[in-house]
Amino acid sequence: MEFNAHKPIYLQICDQLYGQILSGELKADDRLLSVRDLGIELGVNPNTIMRSYETMTASGIIYNKRGIGYFVAENAKDLVLNEMKNEFINNELPQVVKKMKLLGISMDEINNLYK
């Protein structure tokens, strides 16, 4: 995995896992790689992986079975979708709308392009 210098690595790992959940590659109750194994696979310190897993656990997207590992939660897909929509609406969309206004692009033009 190639990391972006403008976003913390642990959040980029979350994003990667979110993508796997949304695509169906990871399903409810699937076991995630261990902290150590994912760290080796990505070439990242296990503490960074742990931070990603803790972030996802706090959001209810994954859960920990003590001594067994981390698993995808039953409603993970809905939670990820909601979280990513909110992030887009709050962080990215305002910049897009601002640029559209500067360039004189109307919503009708966008609708026509993506019909």
PyRosetta script that sets phi, psi and omega in degrees:
from pyrosetta import init, pose_from_sequence

init()
pose = pose_from_sequence("MEFNAHKPIYLQICDQLYGQILSGELKADDRLLSVRDLGIELGVNPNTIMRSYETMTASGIIYNKRGIGYFVAENAKDLVLNEMKNEFINNELPQVVKKMKLLGISMDEINNLYK")
pose.set_psi(1, 135.1)
pose.set_omega(1, 177.1)
pose.set_phi(2, -98.3)
pose.set_psi(2, 129.4)
pose.set_omega(2, -174.6)
pose.set_phi(3, -98.7)
pose.set_psi(3, 147.3)
pose.set_omega(3, 177.8)
pose.set_phi(4, -91.4)
pose.set_psi(4, 129.9)
pose.set_omega(4, -177.6)
pose.set_phi(5, -71.0)
pose.set_psi(5, -11.9)
pose.set_omega(5, -174.9)
pose.set_phi(6, -94.2)
pose.set_psi(6, -0.1)
pose.set_omega(6, -179.3)
pose.set_phi(7, -138.7)
pose.set_psi(7, 138.3)
pose.set_omega(7, 179.8)
pose.set_phi(8, -54.8)
pose.set_psi(8, 140.8)
pose.set_omega(8, -176.4)
pose.set_phi(9, -60.1)
pose.set_psi(9, -39.9)
pose.set_omega(9, -178.0)
pose.set_phi(10, -62.3)
pose.set_psi(10, -33.1)
pose.set_omega(10, 177.5)
pose.set_phi(11, -74.4)
pose.set_psi(11, -32.7)
pose.set_omega(11, 176.5)
pose.set_phi(12, -67.0)
pose.set_psi(12, -35.6)
pose.set_omega(12, 176.4)
pose.set_phi(13, -67.0)
pose.set_psi(13, -42.2)
pose.set_omega(13, 175.0)
pose.set_phi(14, -57.4)
pose.set_psi(14, -46.9)
pose.set_omega(14, -179.6)
pose.set_phi(15, -58.7)
pose.set_psi(15, -41.3)
pose.set_omega(15, 178.9)
pose.set_phi(16, -62.1)
pose.set_psi(16, -45.5)
pose.set_omega(16, 179.4)
pose.set_phi(17, -66.9)
pose.set_psi(17, -37.0)
pose.set_omega(17, 176.6)
pose.set_phi(18, -60.4)
pose.set_psi(18, -42.8)
pose.set_omega(18, 178.0)
pose.set_phi(19, -61.2)
pose.set_psi(19, -39.6)
pose.set_omega(19, 178.3)
pose.set_phi(20, -67.9)
pose.set_psi(20, -34.2)
pose.set_omega(20, 177.5)
pose.set_phi(21, -70.0)
pose.set_psi(21, -46.3)
pose.set_omega(21, -178.9)
pose.set_phi(22, -65.3)
pose.set_psi(22, -34.8)
pose.set_omega(22, -178.8)
pose.set_phi(23, -78.3)
pose.set_psi(23, -12.7)
pose.set_omega(23, -178.9)
pose.set_phi(24, 90.7)
pose.set_psi(24, -0.4)
pose.set_omega(24, 177.0)
pose.set_phi(25, -63.3)
pose.set_psi(25, -37.1)
pose.set_omega(25, 172.5)
pose.set_phi(26, -111.4)
pose.set_psi(26, 126.6)
pose.set_omega(26, -178.1)
pose.set_phi(27, -115.2)
pose.set_psi(27, 169.7)
pose.set_omega(27, 178.6)
pose.set_phi(28, -52.3)
pose.set_psi(28, 134.9)
pose.set_omega(28, 178.5)
pose.set_phi(29, 70.4)
pose.set_psi(29, 7.3)
pose.set_omega(29, 171.8)
pose.set_phi(30, -70.2)
pose.set_psi(30, 142.0)
pose.set_omega(30, 178.3)
pose.set_phi(31, -85.0)
pose.set_psi(31, 133.6)
pose.set_omega(31, 175.8)
pose.set_phi(32, -82.8)
pose.set_psi(32, 159.8)
pose.set_omega(32, 173.4)
pose.set_phi(33, -59.5)
pose.set_psi(33, 151.3)
pose.set_omega(33, 177.3)
pose.set_phi(34, -64.0)
pose.set_psi(34, 160.2)
pose.set_omega(34, 179.0)
pose.set_phi(35, -55.2)
pose.set_psi(35, -45.2)
pose.set_omega(35, -178.4)
pose.set_phi(36, -66.3)
pose.set_psi(36, -46.1)
pose.set_omega(36, -178.0)
pose.set_phi(37, -65.0)
pose.set_psi(37, -42.5)
pose.set_omega(37, 178.9)
pose.set_phi(38, -67.4)
pose.set_psi(38, -36.7)
pose.set_omega(38, 176.6)
pose.set_phi(39, -60.1)
pose.set_psi(39, -43.1)
pose.set_omega(39, 178.5)
pose.set_phi(40, -66.2)
pose.set_psi(40, -45.1)
pose.set_omega(40, -178.8)
pose.set_phi(41, -60.1)
pose.set_psi(41, -40.5)
pose.set_omega(41, -177.0)
pose.set_phi(42, -93.1)
pose.set_psi(42, -8.4)
pose.set_omega(42, -177.8)
pose.set_phi(43, 69.4)
pose.set_psi(43, 39.5)
pose.set_omega(43, -175.2)
pose.set_phi(44, -125.7)
pose.set_psi(44, 149.8)
pose.set_omega(44, 176.6)
pose.set_phi(45, -59.1)
pose.set_psi(45, 134.3)
pose.set_omega(45, 178.3)
pose.set_phi(46, -54.8)
pose.set_psi(46, -29.0)
pose.set_omega(46, 177.7)
pose.set_phi(47, -63.5)
pose.set_psi(47, -33.5)
pose.set_omega(47, 177.8)
pose.set_phi(48, -67.9)
pose.set_psi(48, -42.9)
pose.set_omega(48, 177.3)
pose.set_phi(49, -62.5)
pose.set_psi(49, -43.4)
pose.set_omega(49, 179.6)
pose.set_phi(50, -59.0)
pose.set_psi(50, -40.1)
pose.set_omega(50, 179.3)
pose.set_phi(51, -64.6)
pose.set_psi(51, -39.3)
pose.set_omega(51, 176.9)
pose.set_phi(52, -62.2)
pose.set_psi(52, -47.8)
pose.set_omega(52, -179.2)
pose.set_phi(53, -64.0)
pose.set_psi(53, -38.9)
pose.set_omega(53, 178.2)
pose.set_phi(54, -65.4)
pose.set_psi(54, -39.1)
pose.set_omega(54, 177.9)
pose.set_phi(55, -62.8)
pose.set_psi(55, -44.6)
pose.set_omega(55, -179.1)
pose.set_phi(56, -70.5)
pose.set_psi(56, -33.7)
pose.set_omega(56, 176.8)
pose.set_phi(57, -66.5)
pose.set_psi(57, -43.0)
pose.set_omega(57, 179.6)
pose.set_phi(58, -62.1)
pose.set_psi(58, -29.6)
pose.set_omega(58, 178.3)
pose.set_phi(59, -85.7)
pose.set_psi(59, -6.8)
pose.set_omega(59, 179.5)
pose.set_phi(60, 82.5)
pose.set_psi(60, 10.7)
pose.set_omega(60, -177.0)
pose.set_phi(61, -79.8)
pose.set_psi(61, -34.5)
pose.set_omega(61, 174.0)
pose.set_phi(62, -129.2)
pose.set_psi(62, 165.7)
pose.set_omega(62, 176.2)
pose.set_phi(63, -139.1)
pose.set_psi(63, 158.3)
pose.set_omega(63, -176.6)
pose.set_phi(64, -108.5)
pose.set_psi(64, 128.0)
pose.set_omega(64, 168.5)
pose.set_phi(65, -101.5)
pose.set_psi(65, 105.8)
pose.set_omega(65, -173.3)
pose.set_phi(66, -49.6)
pose.set_psi(66, 126.5)
pose.set_omega(66, 177.9)
pose.set_phi(67, 83.2)
pose.set_psi(67, -9.1)
pose.set_omega(67, -178.4)
pose.set_phi(68, -112.1)
pose.set_psi(68, -45.7)
pose.set_omega(68, 178.1)
pose.set_phi(69, 144.7)
pose.set_psi(69, -168.4)
pose.set_omega(69, -179.2)
pose.set_phi(70, -103.2)
pose.set_psi(70, 142.2)
pose.set_omega(70, -176.3)
pose.set_phi(71, -133.2)
pose.set_psi(71, 153.0)
pose.set_omega(71, 177.9)
pose.set_phi(72, -74.1)
pose.set_psi(72, 131.1)
pose.set_omega(72, -179.6)
pose.set_phi(73, -70.5)
pose.set_psi(73, 157.3)
pose.set_omega(73, -178.4)
pose.set_phi(74, -57.0)
pose.set_psi(74, -44.2)
pose.set_omega(74, -176.8)
pose.set_phi(75, -101.5)
pose.set_psi(75, 24.0)
pose.set_omega(75, -175.1)
pose.set_phi(76, -59.2)
pose.set_psi(76, -41.7)
pose.set_omega(76, -176.9)
pose.set_phi(77, -61.2)
pose.set_psi(77, -44.3)
pose.set_omega(77, 178.4)
pose.set_phi(78, -64.5)
pose.set_psi(78, -42.0)
pose.set_omega(78, 179.8)
pose.set_phi(79, -64.2)
pose.set_psi(79, -43.2)
pose.set_omega(79, 179.3)
pose.set_phi(80, -64.5)
pose.set_psi(80, -46.7)
pose.set_omega(80, -179.8)
pose.set_phi(81, -58.3)
pose.set_psi(81, -46.5)
pose.set_omega(81, 179.4)
pose.set_phi(82, -62.8)
pose.set_psi(82, -44.5)
pose.set_omega(82, -179.1)
pose.set_phi(83, -64.4)
pose.set_psi(83, -43.0)
pose.set_omega(83, -178.6)
pose.set_phi(84, -70.6)
pose.set_psi(84, -36.1)
pose.set_omega(84, 175.6)
pose.set_phi(85, -62.8)
pose.set_psi(85, -46.5)
pose.set_omega(85, 179.6)
pose.set_phi(86, -61.6)
pose.set_psi(86, -41.9)
pose.set_omega(86, 178.6)
pose.set_phi(87, -62.5)
pose.set_psi(87, -43.2)
pose.set_omega(87, 179.3)
pose.set_phi(88, -63.8)
pose.set_psi(88, -47.7)
pose.set_omega(88, -177.4)
pose.set_phi(89, -64.3)
pose.set_psi(89, -39.4)
pose.set_omega(89, -176.4)
pose.set_phi(90, -85.0)
pose.set_psi(90, -29.8)
pose.set_omega(90, -173.0)
pose.set_phi(91, -111.3)
pose.set_psi(91, -39.1)
pose.set_omega(91, -173.9)
pose.set_phi(92, -98.2)
pose.set_psi(92, -42.5)
pose.set_omega(92, -176.1)
pose.set_phi(93, -59.3)
pose.set_psi(93, -42.4)
pose.set_omega(93, 178.7)
pose.set_phi(94, -56.7)
pose.set_psi(94, -36.4)
pose.set_omega(94, 178.1)
pose.set_phi(95, -69.3)
pose.set_psi(95, -39.1)
pose.set_omega(95, 178.5)
pose.set_phi(96, -64.5)
pose.set_psi(96, -46.4)
pose.set_omega(96, -179.6)
pose.set_phi(97, -62.3)
pose.set_psi(97, -41.9)
pose.set_omega(97, 178.9)
pose.set_phi(98, -60.8)
pose.set_psi(98, -44.8)
pose.set_omega(98, 180.0)
pose.set_phi(99, -66.6)
pose.set_psi(99, -37.8)
pose.set_omega(99, 177.3)
pose.set_phi(100, -60.1)
pose.set_psi(100, -44.0)
pose.set_omega(100, 179.6)
pose.set_phi(101, -63.1)
pose.set_psi(101, -43.7)
pose.set_omega(101, 179.5)
pose.set_phi(102, -61.5)
pose.set_psi(102, -36.3)
pose.set_omega(102, -177.6)
pose.set_phi(103, -91.2)
pose.set_psi(103, -3.7)
pose.set_omega(103, 179.0)
pose.set_phi(104, 71.5)
pose.set_psi(104, 31.6)
pose.set_omega(104, 178.7)
pose.set_phi(105, -92.3)
pose.set_psi(105, 126.3)
pose.set_omega(105, -179.3)
pose.set_phi(106, -92.3)
pose.set_psi(106, 162.0)
pose.set_omega(106, 176.7)
pose.set_phi(107, -64.4)
pose.set_psi(107, -32.4)
pose.set_omega(107, 177.7)
pose.set_phi(108, -61.7)
pose.set_psi(108, -41.6)
pose.set_omega(108, 178.3)
pose.set_phi(109, -61.6)
pose.set_psi(109, -43.5)
pose.set_omega(109, 178.9)
pose.set_phi(110, -63.6)
pose.set_psi(110, -45.8)
pose.set_omega(110, 179.0)
pose.set_phi(111, -59.1)
pose.set_psi(111, -42.4)
pose.set_omega(111, 179.9)
pose.set_phi(112, -66.2)
pose.set_psi(112, -34.7)
pose.set_omega(112, 179.9)
pose.set_phi(113, -69.6)
pose.set_psi(113, -33.6)
pose.set_omega(113, -172.6)
pose.set_phi(114, -111.4)
pose.set_psi(114, 25.0)
pose.set_omega(114, 175.6)
pose.set_phi(115, -81.9)
pose.dump_pdb("model.pdb")
